[in-house]
Amino acid sequence: MKEVIIRHGGDYLALEEIDFSIIGNDFRFLPFYRDDLFLGMQAMNIGITDPDITQYEYSLLETYIEKERTPSFEAMTVGAFSQMWIFALYEVLRLWRDRKYEFSKLHKNGGIDLKLKSLNSDDYMNITLQDRRKQLEKYRDDQSFRDEVEYCWGQLEPVYRMIELYRINMAKHAAPGKSNAIPMAPGYGRINMLCGALDYELIVDRDSYELLNRRDVADNLREALLVIRANKKTL
């Protein structure tokens, strides 16, 4: 018998009660995002699209209640946008995580100067390259910046793990790190009767599943960003 774990923070706020500015503003001003123009733009896209998808989710729920049956096209639209949003968030957070690990390893091994030498310092038109150099230098020289990166990742990692579970189930049809744990119906979601997002049974291990939807991820991301904001002055 499979075990299903419901994973969300409790009641969902109504659409008009959600502070969408948290992801829209705070996310792109995290370390690495705020110092990298184009990476910051990718982070900003997550916040820009979240309100629209949330609106689609609530509209789906309203239509479902009104018609007393699942509106197929609307449900497929919400599913498509939800998966694309999760995939995009996964990639932008994975890049953040990988940069954090790369910089940390280079710093511990004394390899940042060698890394800087390997980067072309003459290509002033390449904004991304110049931003990367500045980030490496700041990580090497500024302990408070290194502390901020570690603290932020401590808040973001649980959210990343949720996204990873969602993404691997949908894109790989398996559990993270367990290719033999195969979900029964990857991509099939049921309408959540509180927020309209699609609930997916995501396989964790052979007979263990978690019930998760896009709204759960967005709400947890908001909560993590609020914690980071609240503790920013102490970093």
PASEBA-1860 file (N, C-alpha, C; in nm, 3 decimals):
! residues 235
1> MKEVIIRH> 0.085/-0.120/0.000/0.000/0.000/0.000/0.087/0.124/0.000 ~ 0.060/0.215/-0.090/0.143/0.334/-0.099/0.110/0.432/0.012 ~ 0.213/0.506/0.056/0.195/0.609/0.157/0.196/0.745/0.088 ~ 0.092/0.826/0.111/0.083/0.959/0.053/0.095/1.063/0.163 ~ 0.191/1.151/0.151/0.214/1.256/0.249/0.167/1.388/0.189 ~ 0.075/1.457/0.257/0.029/1.586/0.209/0.125/1.693/0.259 ~ 0.178/1.772/0.167/0.283/1.866/0.203/0.244/2.008/0.164 ~ 0.190/2.084/0.258/0.169/2.226/0.238/0.157/2.294/0.373
9> GGDYLALE> 0.157/2.426/0.372/0.165/2.502/0.496/0.033/2.528/0.565 ~ -0.079/2.468/0.521/-0.206/2.492/0.585/-0.302/2.561/0.491 ~ -0.380/2.654/0.544/-0.479/2.725/0.462/-0.410/2.811/0.357 ~ -0.476/2.824/0.243/-0.425/2.909/0.135/-0.490/3.047/0.145 ~ -0.411/3.151/0.127/-0.465/3.286/0.123/-0.548/3.304/-0.003 ~ -0.651/3.390/0.008/-0.729/3.427/-0.110/-0.640/3.507/-0.204 ~ -0.680/3.511/-0.330/-0.597/3.577/-0.432/-0.560/3.719/-0.394 ~ -0.659/3.796/-0.345/-0.635/3.937/-0.314/-0.552/3.955/-0.186
17> EIDFSIIG> -0.531/3.848/-0.111/-0.453/3.858/0.013/-0.306/3.823/-0.007 ~ -0.270/3.768/-0.121/-0.132/3.725/-0.146/-0.045/3.845/-0.178 ~ 0.069/3.853/-0.115/0.165/3.960/-0.145/0.260/3.911/-0.254 ~ 0.223/3.933/-0.377/0.303/3.884/-0.490/0.435/3.959/-0.503 ~ 0.449/4.073/-0.438/0.574/4.149/-0.447/0.690/4.078/-0.379 ~ 0.661/3.983/-0.291/0.768/3.913/-0.219/0.859/3.840/-0.318 ~ 0.798/3.759/-0.405/0.880/3.690/-0.506/0.924/3.790/-0.612 ~ 0.834/3.880/-0.650/0.867/3.976/-0.755/0.985/4.064/-0.722
25> NDFRFLPF> 1.001/4.101/-0.594/1.111/4.190/-0.556/1.224/4.119/-0.482 ~ 1.191/4.045/-0.377/1.295/3.988/-0.291/1.379/3.883/-0.361 ~ 1.317/3.803/-0.446/1.388/3.691/-0.507/1.506/3.739/-0.591 ~ 1.484/3.839/-0.673/1.590/3.884/-0.764/1.698/3.964/-0.693 ~ 1.677/3.999/-0.567/1.778/4.073/-0.493/1.856/3.985/-0.395 ~ 1.844/3.854/-0.410/1.929/3.763/-0.335/2.072/3.772/-0.389 ~ 2.172/3.736/-0.307/2.309/3.733/-0.360/2.317/3.644/-0.484 ~ 2.404/3.678/-0.574/2.422/3.618/-0.706/2.320/3.672/-0.805
33> YRDDLFLG> 2.190/3.677/-0.769/2.092/3.733/-0.861/2.109/3.884/-0.874 ~ 2.126/3.953/-0.763/2.131/4.099/-0.768/2.260/4.150/-0.832 ~ 2.365/4.066/-0.835/2.493/4.107/-0.890/2.517/4.051/-1.030 ~ 2.415/3.993/-1.089/2.427/3.934/-1.223/2.302/3.977/-1.299 ~ 2.317/4.071/-1.390/2.203/4.134/-1.456/2.107/4.033/-1.517 ~ 2.160/3.942/-1.596/2.072/3.852/-1.671/2.021/3.737/-1.586 ~ 2.098/3.693/-1.489/2.048/3.593/-1.396/1.938/3.655/-1.309 ~ 1.956/3.780/-1.271/1.853/3.851/-1.196/1.724/3.864/-1.274
41> MQAMNIGI> 1.736/3.883/-1.406/1.617/3.892/-1.490/1.543/3.758/-1.493 ~ 1.617/3.648/-1.494/1.554/3.517/-1.490/1.478/3.496/-1.359 ~ 1.538/3.541/-1.249/1.471/3.532/-1.120/1.346/3.619/-1.118 ~ 1.356/3.737/-1.178/1.243/3.829/-1.184/1.126/3.767/-1.261 ~ 1.156/3.688/-1.364/1.050/3.624/-1.442/0.962/3.532/-1.357 ~ 1.023/3.471/-1.256/0.947/3.384/-1.167/0.839/3.464/-1.095 ~ 0.878/3.582/-1.047/0.783/3.668/-0.978/0.680/3.729/-1.070 ~ 0.718/3.761/-1.192/0.625/3.823/-1.288/0.513/3.727/-1.325
49> TDPDITQY> 0.544/3.601/-1.343/0.446/3.504/-1.392/0.361/3.442/-1.281 ~ 0.409/3.447/-1.158/0.336/3.383/-1.048/0.194/3.436/-1.030 ~ 0.169/3.569/-1.030/0.031/3.617/-1.012/-0.065/3.569/-1.121 ~ -0.018/3.567/-1.245/-0.105/3.524/-1.354/-0.144/3.377/-1.339 ~ -0.046/3.293/-1.306/-0.076/3.150/-1.292/-0.167/3.127/-1.171 ~ -0.145/3.202/-1.063/-0.232/3.190/-0.947/-0.376/3.227/-0.983 ~ -0.392/3.331/-1.065/-0.525/3.370/-1.113/-0.588/3.258/-1.195 ~ -0.510/3.195/-1.282/-0.561/3.084/-1.361/-0.608/2.970/-1.269
57> EYSLLETY> -0.532/2.946/-1.163/-0.568/2.837/-1.071/-0.702/2.865/-1.003 ~ -0.720/2.987/-0.952/-0.848/3.020/-0.887/-0.963/3.021/-0.988 ~ -0.937/3.064/-1.110/-1.041/3.064/-1.214/-1.081/2.921/-1.249 ~ -0.983/2.831/-1.250/-1.011/2.690/-1.275/-1.103/2.635/-1.167 ~ -1.076/2.668/-1.042/-1.159/2.620/-0.932/-1.302/2.675/-0.943 ~ -1.313/2.803/-0.976/-1.446/2.864/-0.989/-1.526/2.798/-1.102 ~ -1.460/2.771/-1.213/-1.527/2.707/-1.326/-1.569/2.564/-1.291 ~ -1.482/2.495/-1.219/-1.512/2.358/-1.177/-1.635/2.355/-1.087
65> IEKERTPS> -1.643/2.448/-0.992/-1.757/2.454/-0.900/-1.885/2.491/-0.975 ~ -1.871/2.585/-1.067/-1.988/2.632/-1.143/-2.044/2.522/-1.233 ~ -1.957/2.450/-1.303/-2.002/2.349/-1.400/-2.021/2.211/-1.337 ~ -1.966/2.193/-1.215/-1.973/2.064/-1.145/-1.907/1.951/-1.224 ~ -1.810/1.987/-1.299/-1.727/1.888/-1.370/-1.594/1.955/-1.405 ~ -1.494/1.874/-1.434/-1.362/1.928/-1.465/-1.361/1.991/-1.603 ~ -1.331/2.122/-1.612/-1.317/2.185/-1.744/-1.182/2.146/-1.804 ~ -1.185/2.061/-1.902/-1.062/1.997/-1.951/-0.960/2.097/-2.002
73> FEAMTVGA> -1.002/2.189/-2.088/-0.906/2.282/-2.146/-0.843/2.369/-2.039 ~ -0.923/2.422/-1.948/-0.870/2.507/-1.842/-0.774/2.430/-1.751 ~ -0.808/2.304/-1.722/-0.721/2.222/-1.638/-0.588/2.194/-1.708 ~ -0.595/2.165/-1.837/-0.471/2.140/-1.912/-0.386/2.267/-1.920 ~ -0.450/2.382/-1.932/-0.376/2.509/-1.936/-0.305/2.534/-1.805 ~ -0.376/2.516/-1.694/-0.313/2.533/-1.562/-0.199/2.434/-1.545 ~ -0.219/2.311/-1.586/-0.112/2.211/-1.575/0.010/2.248/-1.655 ~ -0.011/2.297/-1.777/0.101/2.335/-1.863/0.180/2.451/-1.804
81> FSQMWIFA> 0.110/2.557/-1.763/0.179/2.672/-1.705/0.246/2.637/-1.573 ~ 0.182/2.553/-1.494/0.240/2.513/-1.365/0.372/2.441/-1.384 ~ 0.372/2.346/-1.477/0.495/2.270/-1.499/0.606/2.358/-1.556 ~ 0.572/2.447/-1.648/0.675/2.536/-1.704/0.732/2.629/-1.596 ~ 0.644/2.676/-1.506/0.688/2.764/-1.396/0.783/2.690/-1.303 ~ 0.747/2.567/-1.269/0.832/2.486/-1.181/0.966/2.457/-1.248 ~ 0.963/2.420/-1.376/1.088/2.391/-1.447/1.179/2.514/-1.450 ~ 1.120/2.632/-1.475/1.200/2.754/-1.479/1.257/2.787/-1.342
89> LYEVLRLW> 1.176/2.772/-1.238/1.224/2.799/-1.103/1.334/2.702/-1.064 ~ 1.317/2.576/-1.103/1.420/2.475/-1.074/1.554/2.514/-1.136 ~ 1.551/2.556/-1.262/1.676/2.588/-1.330/1.745/2.710/-1.269 ~ 1.665/2.814/-1.236/1.727/2.935/-1.183/1.780/2.912/-1.042 ~ 1.714/2.826/-0.964/1.764/2.793/-0.830/1.881/2.696/-0.837 ~ 1.877/2.603/-0.933/1.988/2.509/-0.946/2.116/2.584/-0.985 ~ 2.103/2.683/-1.073/2.219/2.763/-1.110/2.275/2.837/-0.989 ~ 2.185/2.892/-0.907/2.225/2.960/-0.784/2.300/2.864/-0.692
97> RDRKYEFS> 2.243/2.746/-0.673/2.306/2.645/-0.587/2.442/2.603/-0.640 ~ 2.451/2.578/-0.770/2.577/2.535/-0.828/2.684/2.642/-0.814 ~ 2.645/2.768/-0.830/2.742/2.876/-0.816/2.791/2.886/-0.671 ~ 2.699/2.868/-0.580/2.735/2.870/-0.437/2.837/2.761/-0.406 ~ 2.812/2.639/-0.455/2.904/2.529/-0.429/3.038/2.549/-0.500 ~ 3.034/2.600/-0.622/3.158/2.624/-0.696/3.244/2.728/-0.625 ~ 3.184/2.840/-0.588/3.258/2.947/-0.522/3.312/2.901/-0.387 ~ 3.231/2.826/-0.314/3.275/2.777/-0.183/3.394/2.683/-0.196
105> KLHKNGGI> 3.389/2.593/-0.293/3.499/2.500/-0.315/3.626/2.574/-0.357 ~ 3.611/2.670/-0.448/3.727/2.747/-0.492/3.789/2.825/-0.376 ~ 3.705/2.882/-0.290/3.755/2.959/-0.176/3.830/2.870/-0.078 ~ 3.775/2.754/-0.050/3.840/2.662/0.044/3.973/2.612/-0.010 ~ 3.982/2.594/-0.140/4.105/2.542/-0.202/4.201/2.651/-0.246 ~ 4.165/2.778/-0.221/4.249/2.889/-0.265/4.255/2.903/-0.416 ~ 4.148/2.865/-0.483/4.152/2.862/-0.629/4.082/2.977/-0.698 ~ 4.035/3.076/-0.622/3.960/3.183/-0.686/4.049/3.267/-0.778
113> DLKLKSLN> 4.170/3.296/-0.735/4.261/3.376/-0.820/4.291/3.305/-0.951 ~ 4.310/3.174/-0.945/4.334/3.098/-1.068/4.211/3.100/-1.158 ~ 4.095/3.092/-1.096/3.972/3.097/-1.174/3.958/3.233/-1.241 ~ 3.991/3.339/-1.169/3.983/3.474/-1.227/4.079/3.489/-1.345 ~ 4.196/3.430/-1.332/4.293/3.439/-1.441/4.244/3.364/-1.565 ~ 4.165/3.261/-1.545/4.117/3.182/-1.659/4.004/3.252/-1.733 ~ 3.942/3.353/-1.670/3.834/3.428/-1.735/3.892/3.543/-1.815 ~ 3.839/3.565/-1.933/3.886/3.671/-2.021/3.854/3.808/-1.961
121> SDDYMNIT> 3.957/3.882/-1.923/3.936/4.012/-1.860/3.925/4.126/-1.961 ~ 3.945/4.096/-2.089/3.945/4.201/-2.193/3.810/4.216/-2.264 ~ 3.721/4.122/-2.240/3.592/4.125/-2.309/3.494/4.211/-2.229 ~ 3.508/4.342/-2.240/3.428/4.434/-2.160/3.283/4.441/-2.208 ~ 3.256/4.392/-2.328/3.120/4.393/-2.379/3.036/4.279/-2.322 ~ 3.103/4.180/-2.265/3.033/4.065/-2.208/2.996/4.097/-2.063 ~ 2.875/4.147/-2.043/2.831/4.190/-1.910/2.827/4.072/-1.812 ~ 2.781/3.957/-1.861/2.772/3.840/-1.774/2.909/3.798/-1.724
129> LQDRRKQL> 3.008/3.800/-1.812/3.145/3.766/-1.773/3.198/3.863/-1.669 ~ 3.177/3.990/-1.689/3.225/4.090/-1.594/3.155/4.077/-1.459 ~ 3.026/4.046/-1.463/2.953/4.024/-1.338/3.008/3.904/-1.263 ~ 3.043/3.798/-1.335/3.098/3.677/-1.273/3.232/3.708/-1.206 ~ 3.314/3.786/-1.270/3.443/3.824/-1.212/3.421/3.902/-1.081 ~ 3.329/3.996/-1.085/3.302/4.076/-0.965/3.250/3.990/-0.851 ~ 3.166/3.893/-0.884/3.113/3.804/-0.781/3.224/3.719/-0.719 ~ 3.311/3.667/-0.801/3.424/3.589/-0.750/3.512/3.672/-0.658
137> EKYRDDQS> 3.541/3.793/-0.698/3.624/3.882/-0.617/3.556/3.913/-0.484 ~ 3.426/3.938/-0.490/3.352/3.970/-0.367/3.347/3.850/-0.275 ~ 3.327/3.731/-0.331/3.322/3.611/-0.250/3.458/3.584/-0.184 ~ 3.565/3.613/-0.256/3.700/3.595/-0.203/3.730/3.692/-0.089 ~ 3.685/3.817/-0.103/3.730/3.924/-0.014/3.633/3.959/0.098 ~ 3.508/3.919/0.087/3.405/3.969/0.178/3.341/3.854/0.256 ~ 3.380/3.843/0.383/3.325/3.737/0.468/3.175/3.752/0.487 ~ 3.127/3.875/0.498/2.984/3.896/0.518/2.904/3.848/0.396
145> FRDEVEYC> 2.962/3.862/0.278/2.895/3.812/0.157/2.889/3.660/0.160 ~ 2.997/3.596/0.201/2.998/3.450/0.210/2.896/3.402/0.314 ~ 2.887/3.473/0.425/2.789/3.437/0.528/2.647/3.453/0.477 ~ 2.624/3.559/0.400/2.490/3.583/0.345/2.450/3.472/0.250 ~ 2.544/3.430/0.166/2.517/3.322/0.070/2.479/3.194/0.145 ~ 2.556/3.160/0.248/2.529/3.037/0.324/2.393/3.046/0.394 ~ 2.364/3.161/0.453/2.237/3.176/0.523/2.119/3.165/0.425 ~ 2.129/3.230/0.312/2.020/3.227/0.215/1.996/3.085/0.164
153> WGQLEPVY> 2.105/3.012/0.141/2.087/2.875/0.094/2.022/2.788/0.201 ~ 2.052/2.816/0.328/1.988/2.742/0.436/1.837/2.758/0.434 ~ 1.788/2.874/0.393/1.644/2.898/0.384/1.586/2.844/0.253 ~ 1.665/2.849/0.147/1.615/2.811/0.014/1.622/2.661/-0.013 ~ 1.712/2.590/0.053/1.731/2.449/0.019/1.604/2.365/0.037 ~ 1.526/2.382/0.147/1.402/2.302/0.155/1.307/2.328/0.038 ~ 1.301/2.453/-0.008/1.217/2.485/-0.123/1.273/2.418/-0.248 ~ 1.405/2.424/-0.262/1.469/2.360/-0.377/1.439/2.211/-0.382
161> RMIELYRI> 1.439/2.146/-0.265/1.412/2.002/-0.261/1.268/1.972/-0.304 ~ 1.174/2.058/-0.266/1.036/2.042/-0.313/1.030/2.051/-0.466 ~ 1.098/2.152/-0.519/1.097/2.175/-0.663/1.165/2.059/-0.736 ~ 1.274/2.011/-0.678/1.347/1.899/-0.737/1.257/1.776/-0.746 ~ 1.183/1.748/-0.639/1.091/1.634/-0.638/0.986/1.649/-0.749 ~ 0.930/1.767/-0.757/0.828/1.798/-0.859/0.886/1.781/-0.999 ~ 1.001/1.842/-1.020/1.060/1.844/-1.155/1.105/1.705/-1.201 ~ 1.169/1.628/-1.113/1.217/1.495/-1.152/1.100/1.403/-1.184
169> NMAKHAAP> 0.994/1.412/-1.103/0.875/1.331/-1.132/0.817/1.365/-1.268 ~ 0.809/1.495/-1.298/0.745/1.538/-1.423/0.833/1.518/-1.546 ~ 0.960/1.554/-1.532/1.048/1.554/-1.649/1.120/1.421/-1.669 ~ 1.147/1.349/-1.559/1.224/1.225/-1.567/1.140/1.101/-1.541 ~ 1.017/1.121/-1.492/0.928/1.010/-1.458/0.996/0.915/-1.359 ~ 1.054/0.974/-1.256/1.123/0.898/-1.152/1.132/0.985/-1.027 ~ 1.179/0.925/-0.917/1.207/1.000/-0.796/1.350/1.052/-0.802 ~ 1.380/1.164/-0.735/1.517/1.217/-0.737/1.618/1.114/-0.687
177> GKSNAIPM> 1.715/1.083/-0.771/1.821/0.991/-0.734/1.779/0.845/-0.731 ~ 1.658/0.815/-0.774/1.609/0.678/-0.767/1.536/0.644/-0.897 ~ 1.611/0.605/-0.996/1.553/0.583/-1.128/1.455/0.467/-1.132 ~ 1.464/0.376/-1.035/1.372/0.262/-1.032/1.242/0.293/-0.958 ~ 1.232/0.411/-0.897/1.107/0.453/-0.834/1.027/0.531/-0.938 ~ 0.930/0.467/-0.999/0.858/0.522/-1.114/0.717/0.562/-1.073 ~ 0.679/0.688/-1.094/0.544/0.733/-1.056/0.437/0.667/-1.142 ~ 0.316/0.653/-1.085/0.207/0.586/-1.157/0.151/0.671/-1.271
185> APGYGRIN> 0.139/0.802/-1.247/0.076/0.888/-1.348/0.143/1.025/-1.349 ~ 0.267/1.032/-1.396/0.337/1.161/-1.395/0.267/1.264/-1.483 ~ 0.239/1.381/-1.426/0.171/1.485/-1.503/0.022/1.489/-1.483 ~ -0.035/1.387/-1.416/-0.179/1.387/-1.391/-0.206/1.455/-1.257 ~ -0.284/1.563/-1.260/-0.315/1.637/-1.138/-0.464/1.649/-1.115 ~ -0.501/1.668/-0.989/-0.641/1.687/-0.952/-0.657/1.825/-0.890 ~ -0.769/1.887/-0.915/-0.790/2.025/-0.872/-0.799/2.034/-0.720 ~ -0.714/2.117/-0.662/-0.719/2.141/-0.519/-0.842/2.228/-0.489
193> MLCGALDY> -0.927/2.184/-0.397/-1.053/2.252/-0.372/-1.039/2.376/-0.285 ~ -0.918/2.409/-0.245/-0.896/2.530/-0.167/-0.833/2.642/-0.249 ~ -0.751/2.606/-0.349/-0.680/2.710/-0.423/-0.684/2.692/-0.575 ~ -0.730/2.579/-0.622/-0.742/2.559/-0.766/-0.617/2.506/-0.835 ~ -0.505/2.503/-0.763/-0.383/2.446/-0.822/-0.402/2.295/-0.839 ~ -0.323/2.236/-0.926/-0.334/2.093/-0.950/-0.246/2.016/-0.852 ~ -0.307/1.927/-0.774/-0.233/1.841/-0.682/-0.177/1.722/-0.757 ~ -0.048/1.698/-0.738/0.017/1.583/-0.801/0.068/1.488/-0.693
201> ELIVDRDS> 0.051/1.358/-0.719/0.111/1.257/-0.632/0.252/1.232/-0.685 ~ 0.351/1.279/-0.612/0.490/1.271/-0.656/0.562/1.160/-0.580 ~ 0.623/1.070/-0.653/0.687/0.956/-0.589/0.818/0.997/-0.523 ~ 0.835/0.955/-0.399/0.957/0.982/-0.322/1.045/0.858/-0.320 ~ 0.981/0.745/-0.299/1.048/0.615/-0.300/0.947/0.513/-0.350 ~ 0.983/0.390/-0.355/0.900/0.287/-0.416/0.751/0.301/-0.386 ~ 0.715/0.305/-0.258/0.574/0.310/-0.221/0.540/0.434/-0.140 ~ 0.619/0.537/-0.151/0.597/0.660/-0.075/0.577/0.777/-0.170
209> YELLNRRD> 0.467/0.849/-0.151/0.433/0.962/-0.236/0.410/1.087/-0.152 ~ 0.431/1.203/-0.213/0.393/1.329/-0.152/0.293/1.400/-0.242 ~ 0.193/1.461/-0.180/0.093/1.537/-0.253/0.137/1.683/-0.254 ~ 0.161/1.736/-0.374/0.221/1.869/-0.385/0.165/1.941/-0.507 ~ 0.149/2.073/-0.495/0.106/2.151/-0.610/0.194/2.276/-0.625 ~ 0.177/2.346/-0.735/0.260/2.464/-0.763/0.243/2.572/-0.658 ~ 0.121/2.589/-0.612/0.095/2.692/-0.510/0.173/2.663/-0.381 ~ 0.184/2.535/-0.344/0.264/2.499/-0.226/0.407/2.550/-0.241
217> VADNLREA> 0.462/2.531/-0.359/0.599/2.574/-0.385/0.609/2.726/-0.376 ~ 0.515/2.797/-0.441/0.518/2.943/-0.439/0.505/2.997/-0.297 ~ 0.414/2.939/-0.218/0.395/2.985/-0.080/0.518/2.959/0.005 ~ 0.581/2.843/-0.014/0.702/2.813/0.063/0.818/2.903/0.022 ~ 0.825/2.937/-0.106/0.927/3.031/-0.151/0.905/3.168/-0.087 ~ 0.779/3.211/-0.083/0.749/3.339/-0.019/0.790/3.339/0.129 ~ 0.759/3.230/0.197/0.794/3.221/0.338/0.945/3.227/0.359 ~ 1.020/3.156/0.275/1.166/3.158/0.286/1.222/3.297/0.262
225> LLVIRANK> 1.168/3.366/0.163/1.214/3.501/0.131/1.181/3.599/0.243 ~ 1.068/3.581/0.309/1.032/3.667/0.421/1.127/3.646/0.539 ~ 1.166/3.523/0.562/1.263/3.494/0.669/1.397/3.560/0.637 ~ 1.439/3.550/0.513/1.564/3.613/0.471/1.555/3.763/0.488 ~ 1.443/3.823/0.448/1.424/3.966/0.462/1.430/4.008/0.609 ~ 1.364/3.931/0.695/1.358/3.966/0.837/1.494/3.961/0.905 ~ 1.581/3.874/0.854/1.712/3.858/0.917/1.823/3.927/0.840 ~ 1.788/4.005/0.739/1.888/4.067/0.653/1.980/4.161/0.731
233> KTL> 1.925/4.234/0.828/2.005/4.332/0.902/2.107/4.267/0.994 ~ 2.085/4.139/1.027/2.176/4.070/1.118/2.285/3.993/1.046 ~ 2.275/3.984/0.912/2.375/3.909/0.836/2.506/3.987/0.826
END
